């Protein structure tokens, strides 16, 4: 049984986030919108506006075509289709020679397959399947939901205009009408890929060394470069290697060694911050269960690499749209949107994640049971990507979310550095 329930607390039913905007609020970047949004297909929508009022029979007879817009030369594919009792009118923008439904700037109109009534309009604002707006009518007005990687950020934002009127308006009209509510400065930011150069250098070096990394339960490298067991510090003899914690330390060692000539000290990383986390209940199980090991371990790595200080100073506690839960973190299913926001607001960082879930019996405790390393970045094409490493292998966010569905991840930030030199394991 879940110890607590998280519903979408990051939004409100009135169209504004419940939590305050720690990054300066909304409506502060209006000049960036014009530069970012170069995927407008208004010209094509106006040319085919007769489809908006066409009968269902006329829509069934329509044959798809590709239009080259005079303004900018962009290509748009116009088509209709029936599916699951609805009729769709699609304006799909070209991306890399193809016309995916989710290309940035694509508009998808959904009509009732029996009555022909307009049910909703979906607009993709980034070339990602889960980044879209959902517009739907309420009387003679329009409400809008905003999704970031399938996470609902804003619900029922009023647009003050009918949905039918919006069909022949530029996308900028939506931005103007919601600039005081929706933080477009995060959602539409056009990031400089050079900001992630150090992140990509680290990712490339890690990938190169992965085939050489051995695997072993409770394994890590000590400050002298010897493979030992974390619990006892005894040398590993047969089949030495790393576990997930040891692997995260190995990445930290690659940053620590160039600066100090040493590797991170295991005993320092095992330090328990009893005054910072837990309760009287969990304190009773510190020796037997060590429920906060992953949290303490990741915090201590981040603290060592940042030069010391408060063990919580590198915690990711303020992310727009999401609520941080003390010593637990964020829902794992929301991780992509969270990392997207972080990559926009603090480019050049990577993150150690400690997976928190219910574990054990008599009693069932929330424990930090697994450590992952996450490198978010943007490609030169503006695509958002995350390199995911866990226990000596590269995985991905879908597999991580599937494996720990319904659980949570706590994040600490570390600045990426091109001087990174991961220890060579021969």
Helices and strands as residue ranges (DSSP letters): H 30-36, H 42-47, G 49-53, H 56-61, E 65-68, E 75-83, E 86-93, E 107-112, E 118-124, E 132-138, E 141-148, E 151-158, H 163-166, H 171-178, H 184-187, G 193-196, H 197-210, E 219-221, E 227-229, H 244-260, H 266-269, H 280-283, H 293-305, E 330-331, G 332-334, H 335-345, E 349-359, E 365-378, E 384-390, E 393-395, H 397-403, E 408-415
